[in-house]
């Protein structure tokens, strides 16, 4: 079976948009508040009751009714119905003050019905069971409703407190608790599997000539997590078409199948070129995958792939060179995972380039940079197989094909591990 033709050598911005649009939001799941931090809210949070749900005191002091002096009562009597039956409020513990009465109250305490306001502790004088204003108080203190936090002041019952689509922070989780929620509906984090290729790759020790250290296994799970995904499993395949097909295939009998991870996205490393030793494209053809992106007009990272496998999983094919692969993660994997999480596509910032760049016909250049005096200074060691420049970078410039002059603003991507 032949693969569907994908967009070939598309420009960088289009590649990001295609990847983001392909990733439709995943079904939501219900999690406890303790597990909701950093997750994307699938449904708006409404207040299940008024916040606060009772009128409360904003000060330590006395709730008073009428004019001073006030007779202190240890607790206000439950309000009674005019015919002598208990008021319905009495069942909830709500109490009432008679005219000329006062009762001590702490901050956050329930304000008795009929209370005019709260006389703060510093402005009261107590003699026996009589309360009066002291010399520090105003003549009209307390004014009506003074130091009283009315019920529903922060939110009315049923009102929307947190909109859907936000990435939940600690304050929002606390607000959800105040609204009366024990669980929240959040979008499920995309589940990702990793498939590393390359017979020349070793995962420990010093490589001999013809060998290279694995630069993907130690960092890709963390990178995926920074982008909002969760790595379920990883495997390695030989540089052999049958092995690569078996690893990608959803057939559960295949020894190397990653389908047992039941992921949403499969990220492969290496083998995306067109030489006889590159098997990812051929494997996609064998499996009848839909090729969405077939190369991107950028350097490094041109042979980046995005495909949809017959079982619905996405495959992101990263180039084998380390820096090229990292640029592919930022260009394709990050937007795809954002789309699956229901998050918007991040718009690049505009940064002044400290250096001029000559035109590079038909291709954008992705250039790690350091910030110096408000300008983006290109990092050294920027070849597709090098990592030193990216390791110390503040972000990545996206220099357009026509180049730019020194001091000109160009788009720039943030790095998920750089804060501030």
N, C-alpha and C positions, 0 to 999 in steps of 0.2 A: 504494500500500500504506500502511495506517495504522500508526502506531507503537504499541507496547505501552504501556499506561498505567503511568506511574511513580509513585512515592510523592510526593505533592504537599505542598509547604510543611511538610516534616517538621522535627522539632526538631533542634537542632544536634548533640546527642550521638548520636541515631539516624543522622543523615547520616554522621557519622564511622564508625560501626560498619558501615553498609551499604557504604561505600566500601572499607573494609578487608577485609570479607568477600568482596567481589566480586573482589579481587585475589589469586587463588590463586597460590602460588609457581611461578615459571617453571622450566623445565628447567635443570639445572646444566651448567656447562662446566668444563673443566680448564684451570687457569692455572699458570704457574710461580710459585715462591715470591715472586719479585721483583714480580709483578703482583697478588699476593693482598691487599695492604694495603687495609683498609677494605671488603673484600668479605665477603659472608655465606657462612659455611661450610655446604656442602650435606650433607656426610657427616662423621661423627666421625673424628678423627685418632687412630690407634692406633700404639703404639710397635712398629716393625718389628724391634727388638732391645732387649735390656735397656739401661736408661740409668742409670749408665754401663754400657757393654757389657764392661768389664773392671774388676777391682779396681785402683784408682789411689791414688797417694799424695796426701795433703792438705798435705804439707809438703816442702820441700827437706830432705834428710837421708840416713839410711841405712836400708835394709830389713835387718832382722836376724832370725836364727833361733837360738834357744837363749839361753844366758846369757853375759854378757861374761866375759873379753874376747872380741871377735870378730875373726876373720881376714878382712881385706878382700880381696875378689875384684873384678876389673875388670868382670866380668859373670858372672851366675849361669849355671851349666851347664844345657843343656836336660835336662829330666827324662827319665829312661829307664824303659822298661818293665822289670818284675822279671826278665824273661828276656833282658835286654840289648838289646831292640829299642827304638827311639825311642818315647817316649810320643806318643799322638795330639795332646797339647797342643803338642808341639814344632813341628808344622807351622804353628801360629798364632804362633810366636815366643814362646810362654810358657816361662819358665825357672824353675828351682828352686834354692833355697838348701839346702846341707847344714847340719846342726847345727854351731853355732859360727862360721858365716860371716855376712858382711854385705856389702852392695854399695851404692854411692852411688846415690841416686835423686832426681829433680827432681819438683816438684809436677806432678801429672797423669801421672807415669810409671807404667808397668805394675808392679804389686807382684808379685815372684816368688812362686811357690808355696812353701808351707812357711814363709813369713815370719811371724814372730810379730807384728810391728808396725813402726812407723817411729820411729827415734830422730832427733829433729829436729837440724839442724845446730848450733844454739846449745847443745845439751846433749851434744855428743860431743867426744872428744879422740882425735886420731890420732897415733900414734907409729910411723913406718914403715908396715908393713902391718897394724897392730893398732889396732882401735877399742875405746874404752872410754867409759863415762859420765864426764862431768866433774862438778865440784862443783855445777853448777847443776841437774843432773838429779836426779830422784827416785830412790830406791833400787830401785824396781820398774819404772823406765821402760825401754822402752815397755811399757805394759800390753797384754794381748792385743787385737789389732786397732786399737791406738791410731794415730791419724792415717791410717787406711786407709778410703778410700771404697769400700764394697763394690759389686760389680756389681749392678745392678738397684735401687740405693738410691732413685733418683728414680722409676723406673717399670719394671715387669716387662714383658718381651716380650709383646705382644698386648694390653696394658692400654690403656684409653682415656685419651688425654692431653688432647684438646680436644673438647668436645661439639659436635654439629651445631647450627647456628642462631646461633652467635656472629658478631659483626662483627670480623674479624681485626685484631688490633693487632700492633705490631712484636714484642712479647715472644712472642706466640703463633706468629708466623711463625718466629721463631728456634727455638721449641720443636719445631715441625713438622720443621725441618731436623735437629735433634738426634735426632728419632724416625726419621730416615732417609728422609724424603719429599723428592722433587724438585718435585712438582706437588701441587696441591690441587683438590678438586672444590668449586666455589663456585656459588652461584646467579647466573644471568646478570642483570646490571643491566638494569632495564626500559628499553626503547628508546622514546624520546619524539619525536614530531614536533610542531611548532608551526604554527598557522595564525592569522595576525593579520588582522582585518577592520577596516573603517572607512575611507571615502574621505577623511575629514577629517584623517587622521593623516599627519604628515611625520616623517622619520627624521633630519633634521639642520636646523640653522639655527633662526631664530626664527619661530614660527608667526604668521600673519596672523589677523585676526578670523575666526572660523569654523573655524580649524585648531587642532590640538593636536599636541604632540610625542609621539612613540612612547615610552611608558613600559615597554613589554613586551620589545621586541627586545633592548635592551642588557642586561636583567637576568634574563629567564626561563631562558635556558640555565644560568646559574650557580645560580639558585634550584633548578632541577630537579636539578642535580648535588649540591647540598647535601642533597637529599631522597633521594639514592641512585639517581637515574635518569641516563640519558645521552641528550642531544639529538642526533638523527641529521640533522635538517634542519628548515628553516623556510620558510614561504611566506606570501604576502599575497593575499587575495581582495578583490574589489570588493564593495560593498554591493549585491549582486545575487544573487537566489536561485539562478540557474543557475550562476553562478561559485562560490558556496559549495558547492552540491551537487557540482560537478566537483572542487573541491579536497578535499572529504571522501571522495568516492567512491573505491573501490578499482580502478576501471577503468583499466588502464595506458595506454589511448589518450587519456585526458583530459589536456589540457595542464597543468592545475593540480593533478593528482592528487598527494597526499602518500603514496600507497601504495608508491611506489618506495622509500620509506625503510624499509619492512617493519617498522614500529614496533609496539609493544605498546599505546601510549597516544598519542592525539592531543589536544593542548590547544589550544582555540580562545579567542580574546580578543574580547569584544564580541559584540553581536548576540543575546544570550540573553533579551532582553525579549520583550514581546508586541506591540510596535508594528509598523506596516507596514514599518519600516526594519530590523527585526530578523529574521534569516533562519535562525539556527541550528536553532530548533525545527522550522521548516518543512522544512529540509533533512533533518533526522532522520526526519520523517514520510515524505518522498519516498523515502528510502533504506530504510525499513522497520526502523529501529533500535529496539532495546529501551531504553526510557527507564527508568533505575533511580532517579534522583533528579530531580524536577521542581520545583525551588525549595526553599529552606531557610528556616525561620522564624528568620532572624537578620538583624541590621542592623549594618554593611553587608554586602552579598553575597547578598541574597535570591534574585535570578534565576540562581542557580548550577545547572548541569546535570551529570548523569553518565549516560552512555548506553553501551550495547554495540552496536557496528556489526555488520552482517551478516558481515563477514570476521573477527570476533572481537576487533578492536581496541576499546579503551575510548576514549570521547570525554569529556573534561572541559571543560565550557563555562564559561569565566570571564566575569563581568560586565565591561563596558567601563570602568567607573570604576576608577582605579588601586588605591585602598585596598580597595574591595570585592573586586577580583580577588585581591589578596594574602591577604585573609581566606578567600577560596574555595580558594586554594592550600593554606592551612594546614588547612582543614576537610575538603576532599575529595581533592585531589591527593596530599597527604602520606600520609594513610591508605591510599589506593589503591596508591601506590608501595611503601609498607611491606608491604602484603599480597603484592604481586608479588615482593618480595624475601624473603618468608618471615619478616619481622620482626614482632614484636608491635605492637599498637596502643599508642601512647604515652598513658599516663594523665595527665590534667592535674594539675598541682600545685595546692595550695590556698594562696592568698595573701590577706593582709588588705588590703581596699580602704581607702584613705585617705579616700575620699569616699563619700557616700550616693548611691544611684541610685533614682529613682522607678520604679515598675513600667512596663513597656512591654508591653502586652497581646499575648500570643501570640508574642513574639519575644525571643530572646537578643540581647544587645548585645556585640559584640566590640570591646574598647577597648584600644588600645595604652597602656602605662603605663611609668613610670620608678620605680625603687625608691628610696625615701628613708626612712631610719630603720626599715627592715624592713617598710614598708608600700608598697602599689602606688598611686602618684599618677598619675591619668589624664593622658595627654599632651594638649597642645593640638593644634589643627588636625586634627580627627578626622572631618571630612565625607568621604563616600565618594570624592570626587574629589581628596582631599588626601593628601600623603605625608609631610609634615614630622613629624607626630606619630609615625608608624611608624619613620621614619628614625633617630630618637633613642631608640627604645623599648628596654626590657629584656625585654618580653614582652607578652602580650595577655590581658587579663581577659575572661572569658566570664561576663558578668553575666546571671543568670537573668531570665526574664520578670517575675517578681514583684519584681525590684529587690533592693537590699540596703542595710543600714545601714552607716554609717562604722565601720570596725574589723572588720566581718564578713568571714569567710573566704569567698572565691569561687574557682571553678576558674580556672586560668590556663595558657596554652600558652607553651612556650618558643619562641624564634625560632632557627632553625638557624644564623644567623650570629652569635649572641651566645654567647660562651663564658664559663665560670666561674660 
